[in-house]
Amino acid sequence: MAVAEKEQLETFEFQAEVQQLLKLVINSLYTDKDIFLRELVSNASDAHDRLRLEALTRPEIVAEGEPEIRVIPDEKARTRTLTLRDNGIGMSRQEVISNIGTIAKSGTAEMLRSLKEKPAGEGAAQLIGQFGVGFYSSFMVADRVELVTRRAGEATATHWESTGDGSYTISEAEREGHGTTITLHLKPVDRENGIDDYAERWTLTRIIKQHCDFITYPIVLVAEKEVDAMEAGQDAPEAEAREIEEKVLNSRLPIWARSPSEVKEEEYRDYYKTISHDWTEPFEIVHQRGEGTIEYQALLFIPSKAPRDLFYVGAKPGLKLYVKRVLVMESYEDLLPRYLRFVRGVVDSPDLPLNVSRETLQDDRNIRKIRQALVKKVLGVLTAMQEGNRERYTEFWGQFGRAIKEGVGQDHEQRETLNKLLMFESSRDPEALTTLGEYVERMPEEQQAIYYLTGPSRSVIENNPSLEMFREKGFEVLYLSDPVDELVVQSLWDFEGKKLKSVGKGVVDLGGEEEKKDEKTGEEEAYKPLLEALEKKLETWVKQVRLSGRLSKSPAVLVGAEHDYSPHLERMLATGINDAPKQRRIMELNPGHEVVRKLKARFDANPEDPAVAEYAEILFGWGLIAEGSPLHDPVRFNQLVAELMGRGL
């Protein structure tokens, strides 16, 4: 780059604190070195915006030529270079010193001290809003940076140059037209350390298409293109000819910035496939514009199929964040809660302030507002789908219902909406799912609670003895066989004034005549000695033995106290935690069953009869098998059953 110098160079030294800060920016702040190009292009776009704005209030300022950002690589230079040139507002000499020549602000020393006291990564976030150092990301990939700029309305240009070692020079220069030209003298390619070939046209094309595709102004790549020598008219066939090619790299108008009425269905589908790498059609499209205290545009997609990593801890969110059409984050987790991580799409806002690296937002208050609006919109779409097209909503639920269930315990703001979206299997219909609202509508007048039972599968749950009396009473029971259901019921205590109650926990009182209650009280007194004896025999595994109000056909059942883990949850915890705590259960006996009556008679005849203890173990094992839990001692259980069969035969 030729610079006509009109005065002697002036050299400026950075303060010691600023030198330390510059090292932080170059070596630590940015995680992806490709970001430097996004920073420079974004600065050039801002310069064009400022020129347009200032021209409205200052008639003497006239824009020269159509606004554009030119990217010019030079692989043949002595030190390979990359030049970015814009015809935006430009800067005066004083603005160069203020905006480029120094990055120091008040409190720099205190800021650096606080950075040293914080864990790695956390300190960088504290730079937010303190320094404007996006330009200095250039030194991640360049040994030396030159800048020539001329402010619109002024005749003199300014030349700035630095190697990023703590000093910089400023001199007067000449530049044709207003704007800024930045030339990076590139470091050698070092892909192991993230330094790509930034003088190579395909590398530049990739970065700009990824990060700057929707910048308002054309980004023109000016590069040499190899052509066939004979086609170019060369005399020597083996000679190579080169010609300069100018190509606009960015599409400029993003699909989300257009009116939904102007976008064709196939355009939505094609864009979804581009950003999601999913070759199936999107299940639902949400195109939204937010206006008011904060402006934003959002284009969201619900996939047709759940991604394979949806329930992995490392699953990344699917929303891209743009600010003024500049890609800021490829996967931004704060735009939607984690339970909506399956949603794909983009959000663009001109009102979001950025930090120095454009990787962390300065003020998350605006992000919270956008997040609230997006969540409300997505859940509103799902609610309308559930009410208007049940078959379609059921299809969605089959793919993403488990993720929605996660939100019950996570999103207290939207809990009421989420509760209405929930769907479960139930004892009413072996095929159809039911909502909580539909369950409540079907409840008999005498039913006081919403009953449920958790387990590994529908077949295991519906064969659980705990359900016997509920079937006889005609009380519907929800079958919760999804692992996440255990978390749902810990957060979902009631729905429309009806408490949720597990049929496998606590004491069940399904109502009845007073005389039956009196009869039960009499039975409890009669059975008390036997229950105490069985409780002592099984004390290793059982904390109480009592008569049951939930059995009609089976002799025994194992249940939990009101706040115990369900056996299903206990089994899941045991698979992930060594030496997971084991709970002692409550064994309930059915006094109307022949086995229990005969056991009582045998005990009454001889409380020391060893067969009573053996039957106690068999009944306990029977209860474990009935609920789908493993036996504590399978060998002992088999021996007892074999002996019982032998005596019977």
C-alpha positions in Angstrom: 0.0 0.0 0.0 1.6 3.3 -1.1 1.4 6.1 1.5 2.5 9.6 0.6 3.8 11.0 3.8 3.7 14.7 4.3 5.3 15.0 7.8 7.6 13.1 10.0 6.3 10.1 11.8 5.1 10.5 15.3 5.7 7.6 17.6 3.4 7.0 20.6 3.9 4.5 23.5 1.1 2.7 25.1 0.9 2.7 28.8 2.1 -0.4 30.6 -1.5 -1.4 31.5 -2.6 -1.0 27.9 0.2 -3.2 26.7 -0.9 -5.9 29.0 -4.5 -5.5 27.8 -3.4 -5.7 24.2 -1.6 -9.0 24.9 -4.8 -10.3 26.5 -6.8 -9.4 23.4 -4.3 -11.0 21.0 -3.7 -14.1 22.9 -6.7 -14.9 25.1 -9.9 -13.1 24.4 -10.9 -14.6 21.0 -11.5 -18.3 20.8 -11.6 -18.4 16.9 -9.0 -16.4 15.0 -11.2 -16.2 11.9 -13.2 -13.7 13.9 -10.8 -10.9 13.1 -12.3 -10.7 9.6 -15.8 -10.4 11.0 -14.6 -7.6 13.3 -13.1 -5.6 10.5 -16.0 -6.1 8.1 -18.4 -5.1 10.9 -16.4 -2.0 11.6 -16.5 -1.1 7.9 -20.3 -1.6 7.8 -20.6 0.7 10.9 -18.6 3.3 9.1 -21.0 3.3 6.2 -23.9 3.5 8.6 -22.4 6.6 10.3 -21.8 8.2 6.9 -25.4 7.8 5.9 -26.6 9.2 9.3 -24.2 12.2 9.3 -25.1 13.1 5.7 -28.7 13.6 6.8 -27.7 16.4 9.1 -24.6 17.8 7.3 -25.4 18.7 3.7 -21.7 19.4 3.0 -20.9 15.8 3.3 -21.5 13.9 0.1 -20.9 10.2 -0.2 -18.5 9.4 -3.0 -19.5 6.3 -5.0 -21.7 3.4 -4.0 -21.0 2.1 -0.5 -18.9 -1.1 -0.6 -16.4 -3.1 1.4 -13.5 -4.4 -0.7 -11.4 -7.4 0.5 -8.1 -7.7 -1.4 -5.6 -10.5 -0.7 -2.1 -10.4 -2.1 -0.2 -13.7 -1.9 2.7 -12.3 -4.0 3.7 -9.5 -1.6 7.0 -9.8 0.2 5.0 -10.4 3.4 1.6 -11.8 2.3 -1.0 -9.2 2.9 -4.8 -8.8 3.3 -6.3 -5.4 2.7 -9.8 -4.2 3.6 -11.0 -1.0 2.0 -14.3 0.9 2.6 -15.7 4.3 1.5 -17.5 5.0 4.8 -17.2 7.9 7.1 -13.5 7.6 7.7 -11.6 9.2 10.7 -9.8 12.4 11.4 -6.3 12.4 12.9 -7.7 13.0 16.4 -10.3 10.2 15.9 -7.5 7.8 15.0 -5.7 8.6 18.2 -9.0 8.4 20.2 -10.5 5.3 18.5 -7.5 3.3 17.2 -4.4 4.8 18.8 -5.4 3.9 22.3 -7.7 1.5 24.0 -7.2 2.8 27.5 -10.1 4.0 29.6 -10.3 5.0 33.2 -9.7 2.2 35.6 -7.5 0.1 33.3 -5.1 -0.8 36.0 -7.9 -1.9 38.4 -9.5 -3.9 35.6 -6.3 -5.8 34.9 -5.8 -6.6 38.5 -9.4 -8.0 38.7 -8.7 -10.1 35.6 -5.8 -11.7 37.3 -7.9 -12.6 40.3 -10.6 -14.4 38.3 -10.6 -17.8 36.7 -9.6 -18.1 33.1 -12.4 -17.1 30.8 -14.5 -15.4 33.5 -12.2 -12.4 33.5 -12.6 -11.7 29.8 -16.3 -11.2 30.3 -15.5 -8.3 32.7 -14.1 -6.4 29.7 -17.6 -6.0 28.4 -18.3 -2.3 27.7 -14.9 -1.2 29.0 -12.8 -1.1 25.8 -13.5 -1.0 22.1 -10.8 -3.4 20.9 -12.4 -5.4 18.1 -9.9 -3.8 15.6 -7.0 -5.2 17.6 -8.0 -8.8 16.9 -6.1 -8.2 13.6 -2.8 -8.8 15.6 -3.9 -12.4 16.1 -3.1 -13.1 12.4 -0.8 -10.2 11.5 2.7 -9.2 12.5 2.1 -5.6 11.4 -1.1 -3.6 10.7 -1.3 -0.4 8.6 -4.3 1.9 8.4 -4.9 4.9 6.1 -8.1 6.8 6.7 -9.7 10.1 5.5 -12.7 11.5 7.1 -15.6 12.6 4.9 -15.5 16.4 4.4 -11.7 16.6 5.0 -8.9 16.7 2.5 -6.1 15.1 4.6 -5.7 11.5 5.4 -4.0 9.9 8.4 -1.6 6.9 8.4 -1.5 4.7 11.5 0.9 1.7 11.9 1.8 -0.7 14.7 3.3 -4.2 15.2 1.2 -4.6 18.4 4.3 -4.5 20.6 3.3 -1.5 22.7 3.8 1.4 20.3 2.3 2.9 17.2 3.1 5.6 14.7 0.9 8.3 13.1 1.7 10.5 10.1 -0.1 12.5 7.5 -0.9 10.7 4.3 -2.9 10.9 1.1 -6.0 8.8 0.2 -8.3 9.1 -2.7 -11.8 9.7 -1.3 -13.1 9.2 2.2 -13.1 6.0 4.0 -10.5 3.6 5.6 -8.0 1.1 4.2 -6.5 -1.5 6.6 -3.6 -3.7 5.4 -2.6 -6.7 7.4 0.9 -8.1 7.0 0.0 -11.7 7.7 1.7 -14.2 10.0 2.8 -17.5 8.5 0.1 -20.1 8.2 -0.1 -22.2 11.4 -3.2 -24.3 11.3 -2.3 -26.1 14.5 -2.6 -22.8 16.3 -5.7 -21.7 14.4 -4.0 -19.4 11.8 -5.4 -20.2 8.4 -4.2 -18.9 5.0 -5.9 -15.5 5.1 -4.5 -14.5 1.7 -6.3 -17.4 0.0 -9.5 -16.5 -1.7 -11.4 -19.7 -0.7 -10.6 -19.2 3.0 -11.8 -15.6 2.8 -15.0 -16.6 0.9 -15.7 -19.3 3.6 -15.3 -16.8 6.5 -17.4 -14.1 4.9 -20.2 -16.4 3.9 -20.3 -17.8 7.4 -20.1 -14.6 9.4 -21.0 -11.7 7.2 -23.4 -13.0 4.6 -26.1 -10.6 5.5 -24.1 -7.3 5.9 -26.2 -4.6 4.2 -23.3 -3.4 2.0 -21.7 -5.5 -0.8 -18.5 -7.2 0.3 -16.4 -7.5 -2.8 -13.5 -10.0 -3.1 -10.8 -8.6 -5.4 -8.4 -11.4 -6.2 -6.3 -12.9 -9.0 -7.9 -15.7 -10.9 -5.8 -18.2 -12.9 -6.9 -18.7 -16.5 -5.7 -20.8 -19.4 -2.9 -19.2 -21.2 -4.2 -19.9 -24.7 -7.7 -18.6 -23.8 -6.0 -15.5 -22.5 -4.2 -15.0 -25.8 -0.7 -15.9 -24.6 1.9 -17.0 -27.2 3.4 -19.7 -25.0 0.9 -22.5 -24.4 2.6 -23.5 -21.2 2.5 -20.0 -19.7 -0.1 -19.1 -17.1 -2.1 -16.0 -17.3 -3.8 -14.2 -14.4 -6.7 -11.8 -14.4 -8.3 -9.8 -11.6 -11.8 -10.9 -10.6 -14.2 -9.0 -8.5 -16.9 -11.0 -6.8 -19.6 -10.0 -4.4 -19.6 -12.6 -1.6 -22.5 -11.7 0.6 -26.2 -12.1 -0.2 -27.0 -8.9 1.7 -30.8 -9.4 2.3 -31.4 -12.2 4.8 -34.5 -14.3 4.6 -35.6 -13.3 8.1 -35.6 -9.6 7.2 -38.1 -10.1 4.4 -41.9 -10.0 4.9 -43.3 -13.6 5.4 -45.7 -12.9 2.5 -42.6 -12.4 0.2 -40.9 -15.7 1.2 -41.8 -18.9 -0.7 -42.3 -22.1 1.2 -39.3 -23.7 -0.6 -37.1 -20.8 0.4 -37.9 -21.5 4.0 -37.2 -25.2 3.5 -33.9 -24.6 1.7 -32.7 -22.1 4.4 -33.6 -24.5 7.2 -31.6 -27.3 5.5 -28.7 -24.9 5.1 -28.5 -23.9 8.8 -29.5 -27.2 10.4 -27.7 -29.7 8.1 -31.0 -31.7 8.2 -32.3 -33.0 4.9 -35.9 -33.6 6.2 -38.5 -30.9 6.0 -39.1 -28.5 9.0 -42.1 -29.5 11.0 -43.1 -25.9 11.8 -41.9 -22.5 10.8 -42.1 -19.4 13.0 -41.3 -16.1 11.4 -41.5 -13.2 13.9 -40.7 -9.5 14.1 -40.5 -7.8 17.5 -40.9 -4.1 17.9 -41.2 -1.8 20.9 -38.6 -1.4 23.6 -36.3 -3.7 21.6 -36.4 -4.5 18.0 -35.5 -8.0 16.6 -36.3 -10.4 13.8 -36.5 -14.1 14.3 -36.9 -17.1 12.0 -37.4 -20.3 14.0 -37.8 -23.9 12.8 -39.1 -26.9 14.7 -37.5 -30.0 13.1 -39.5 -33.0 12.0 -37.3 -35.5 13.9 -35.5 -35.1 17.2 -31.7 -34.9 16.7 -29.8 -37.9 18.0 -27.9 -35.8 20.6 -31.0 -34.0 21.9 -30.7 -35.6 25.3 -26.9 -35.6 25.6 -25.4 -33.2 28.1 -23.2 -31.7 25.4 -26.1 -31.0 23.0 -25.8 -27.4 21.7 -28.6 -24.9 21.2 -29.8 -24.4 17.7 -30.1 -20.6 17.4 -27.7 -18.3 15.6 -27.4 -14.7 16.9 -26.9 -11.8 14.5 -26.4 -8.2 15.4 -27.0 -5.8 12.5 -26.8 -8.9 10.3 -23.4 -9.8 11.6 -23.1 -13.3 12.9 -22.1 -13.0 16.5 -22.6 -16.5 17.9 -23.1 -19.7 16.0 -25.0 -21.4 18.9 -26.3 -18.9 21.5 -27.7 -20.7 24.5 -29.4 -17.7 26.2 -32.0 -17.0 23.5 -34.2 -20.0 24.5 -34.3 -22.1 27.6 -32.6 -25.5 27.4 -35.8 -27.4 27.1 -36.4 -25.7 23.7 -32.9 -26.6 22.5 -34.4 -28.5 19.5 -35.6 -25.3 17.9 -33.3 -24.2 15.0 -33.1 -20.7 13.5 -31.7 -17.2 13.7 -32.4 -14.1 15.7 -31.2 -10.7 14.5 -31.3 -7.4 16.5 -29.8 -4.0 15.9 -30.4 -3.1 19.6 -27.9 -5.5 21.3 -24.7 -4.0 22.5 -21.6 -6.1 22.0 -18.5 -6.6 24.0 -14.9 -6.2 22.7 -14.9 -9.7 21.1 -18.6 -9.7 19.9 -18.8 -13.2 21.5 -20.5 -12.1 24.8 -23.3 -9.6 25.0 -22.8 -6.5 27.1 -26.3 -6.2 28.6 -28.3 -9.3 28.9 -31.5 -7.3 29.9 -32.4 -7.0 26.2 -31.6 -10.7 25.7 -34.0 -11.6 28.4 -36.7 -9.6 26.7 -36.1 -11.3 23.4 -36.0 -14.7 25.2 -39.3 -14.1 26.9 -40.9 -13.1 23.6 -39.5 -16.1 21.7 -40.6 -18.6 24.4 -44.1 -17.1 24.5 -44.3 -17.3 20.7 -43.0 -21.0 20.4 -45.3 -22.2 23.2 -48.2 -20.3 21.7 -47.6 -22.0 18.4 -47.6 -25.4 20.2 -50.7 -24.5 22.2 -52.6 -23.6 19.0 -51.4 -26.8 17.4 -52.6 -28.9 20.3 -56.1 -27.2 20.3 -56.5 -27.1 16.6 -54.8 -30.2 15.2 -54.4 -32.9 17.8 -53.0 -35.4 15.4 -50.2 -33.1 14.4 -49.5 -32.1 18.0 -49.3 -35.8 18.9 -46.7 -36.3 16.2 -44.7 -33.4 17.6 -45.0 -34.8 21.1 -43.6 -38.1 20.0 -40.4 -36.4 19.0 -40.0 -33.6 21.5 -42.4 -34.3 24.4 -39.6 -35.4 26.7 -37.8 -32.0 26.2 -41.0 -30.1 26.9 -41.4 -32.0 30.2 -38.0 -30.8 31.3 -39.4 -27.3 31.2 -41.9 -27.9 34.0 -39.2 -27.8 36.5 -37.1 -25.2 34.8 -39.4 -22.5 33.5 -41.5 -21.1 36.4 -42.8 -18.2 34.3 -44.3 -20.6 31.7 -45.3 -23.4 34.0 -49.0 -23.0 33.6 -48.7 -23.1 29.8 -46.3 -26.1 29.9 -48.6 -28.0 32.2 -51.4 -27.7 29.7 -49.1 -29.0 26.9 -48.1 -32.2 28.8 -49.5 -35.5 27.5 -49.4 -38.9 29.2 -50.5 -42.5 28.7 -53.3 -43.5 31.0 -55.5 -46.4 32.1 -58.4 -45.1 30.1 -57.1 -45.8 26.6 -54.2 -48.1 25.6 -53.5 -46.1 22.5 -54.4 -42.4 22.9 -52.5 -39.9 25.1 -54.3 -37.5 27.4 -53.7 -34.0 28.7 -54.1 -33.1 32.3 -57.0 -30.9 31.4 -58.8 -33.8 29.7 -58.1 -36.0 32.7 -59.7 -33.5 35.1 -62.8 -33.2 32.9 -63.3 -36.9 33.1 -62.8 -37.2 36.9 -65.8 -38.6 38.9 -67.2 -36.2 41.4 -66.0 -38.2 44.4 -62.4 -38.3 43.0 -60.2 -35.8 44.9 -56.8 -36.2 43.2 -55.0 -36.8 39.9 -53.6 -40.3 40.3 -50.4 -41.5 38.6 -47.9 -44.3 38.8 -44.3 -44.3 37.4 -42.5 -47.3 36.0 -40.2 -48.5 33.2 -43.0 -49.2 30.7 -46.7 -49.3 30.3 -46.9 -53.1 30.6 -45.0 -53.0 33.9 -47.1 -50.2 35.3 -50.5 -51.5 34.4 -49.8 -54.9 36.0 -48.7 -53.3 39.3 -51.0 -54.5 42.2 -51.3 -50.9 43.4 -53.8 -50.2 40.7 -56.4 -52.9 41.6 -58.7 -50.9 43.8 -58.5 -47.9 41.4 -59.7 -50.1 38.6 -62.6 -51.3 40.7 -63.5 -47.7 41.5 -63.2 -46.6 37.9 -60.5 -44.0 38.7 -58.3 -43.2 35.8 -54.5 -43.4 36.5 -51.8 -41.7 34.5 -49.0 -44.1 33.4 -45.7 -42.2 33.6 -43.1 -44.4 31.9 -40.7 -41.7 30.6 -37.5 -41.3 32.8 -38.0 -37.5 32.9 -41.5 -38.1 34.3 -39.9 -38.6 37.7 -38.6 -35.1 37.6 -42.0 -33.8 36.3 -44.0 -35.0 39.3 -41.4 -33.5 41.7 -42.3 -30.1 40.3 -45.9 -30.6 39.3 -47.8 -30.7 42.6 -51.3 -29.8 41.4 -53.3 -28.9 38.3 -56.4 -26.7 38.3 -56.8 -27.2 42.0 -56.3 -31.0 41.9 -53.3 -32.5 43.6 -51.2 -35.1 41.9 -50.8 -38.3 43.9 -48.9 -41.4 43.3 -50.9 -44.6 43.8 -47.7 -46.3 44.9 -47.0 -43.9 47.8 -48.5 -43.0 51.1 -51.9 -44.1 52.4 -54.7 -44.4 49.9 -58.2 -43.5 50.9 -60.6 -44.0 48.0 -63.7 -43.2 50.0 -66.4 -45.5 51.2 -69.1 -46.1 53.8 -68.4 -45.5 57.4 -69.1 -49.1 58.4 -66.3 -50.3 56.1 -63.9 -47.9 57.8 -65.0 -49.3 61.2 -64.5 -52.8 59.8 -61.0 -51.9 58.7 -60.1 -50.5 62.1 -61.2 -53.8 63.6 -59.1 -55.8 61.2 -56.0 -53.6 62.0 -56.3 -54.5 65.6 -56.8 -58.2 64.9 -53.8 -58.3 62.5 -51.5 -56.1 64.7 -49.4 -59.0 66.2 -48.8 -60.6 62.8 -47.9 -57.2 61.2 -45.4 -56.5 64.0 -43.8 -60.0 63.6 -43.5 -59.6 59.8 -42.1 -56.1 60.2 -39.3 -57.4 62.6 -38.5 -60.3 60.2 -38.2 -58.0 57.2 -36.7 -55.0 59.0 -33.6 -55.0 56.7 -35.7 -54.1 53.7 -39.1 -53.0 55.2 -39.8 -50.1 57.6 -43.5 -50.9 58.1 -46.0 -53.7 57.4 -49.7 -52.6 57.3 -53.0 -53.5 55.9 -53.8 -52.2 52.4 -56.6 -50.1 51.1 -55.5 -50.4 47.4 -55.5 -54.2 46.9 -58.5 -56.3 45.8 -56.9 -59.4 44.2 -53.2 -59.6 45.2 -52.0 -60.7 48.6 -49.4 -58.0 49.0 -47.8 -54.9 47.5 -44.8 -52.7 48.2 -45.3 -49.0 48.4 -43.3 -45.9 49.6 -43.9 -43.2 52.1 -45.3 -39.9 50.8 -41.9 -38.4 50.1 -39.9 -41.5 49.2 -38.3 -42.1 45.8 -40.4 -44.3 43.6 -38.8 -47.7 42.9 -38.4 -46.7 39.3 -36.4 -43.6 40.2 -34.4 -45.6 42.7 -33.4 -48.1 40.0 -32.4 -45.3 37.7 -30.2 -43.7 40.3 -28.6 -47.0 41.0 -27.5 -47.4 37.4 -25.6 -44.1 37.5 -24.3 -43.9 41.1 -22.2 -46.6 42.8 -23.6 -47.4 46.3 -26.7 -45.3 45.7 -28.9 -45.2 48.9 -31.5 -47.9 49.2 -34.8 -47.1 50.7 -36.7 -49.4 53.0 -40.2 -50.0 51.7 -43.6 -50.3 53.2 -45.3 -53.7 52.7 -49.1 -53.7 52.6 -51.1 -56.9 53.0 -54.6 -57.6 51.6 -56.6 -59.0 54.6 -59.2 -60.3 52.1 -56.8 -62.6 50.3 -56.8 -66.3 51.2 -53.0 -66.4 51.6 -53.0 -63.6 54.1 -55.9 -65.1 56.0 -54.3 -68.5 56.3 -50.9 -66.9 57.2 -52.7 -65.1 60.1 -54.4 -68.3 61.2 -51.0 -70.1 61.2 -49.4 -67.3 63.2 -52.3 -67.2 65.7 -51.9 -71.0 66.2 -48.1 -70.7 66.7 -46.3 -67.3 66.6 -42.9 -69.1 66.5 -43.8 -71.2 63.4 -40.8 -70.9 61.1 -43.1 -71.0 58.0 -44.4 -67.6 59.0 -41.0 -66.0 58.5 -40.5 -67.9 55.2 -43.9 -66.7 53.9 -42.9 -63.2 54.9 -39.8 -63.4 52.6 -41.9 -64.9 49.8 -44.5 -62.1 50.0 -41.7 -59.5 50.0 -40.1 -61.1 46.9 -43.5 -61.3 45.2 -44.0 -57.6 45.7 -40.6 -56.8 44.2 -41.3 -58.9 41.1 -44.8 -57.4 40.7 -43.5 -53.8 40.6 -40.6 -54.7 38.2 -37.8 -54.4 40.8 -35.0 -57.0 41.1 -35.0 -59.5 44.0 -32.6 -58.8 46.8 -31.6 -62.4 47.1 -32.8 -64.5 44.1 -31.2 -67.7 45.3 -32.9 -67.5 48.7 -36.2 -66.7 47.0 -36.0 -69.7 44.6 -35.2 -72.0 47.5 -38.3 -70.8 49.5 -40.6 -71.2 46.4 -39.2 -74.7 45.7 -39.8 -75.7 49.3 -43.3 -74.3 49.2 -44.1 -76.1 46.0 -42.8 -79.4 47.5 -45.0 -79.1 50.5 -48.0 -78.3 48.4 -47.4 -81.3 46.1 
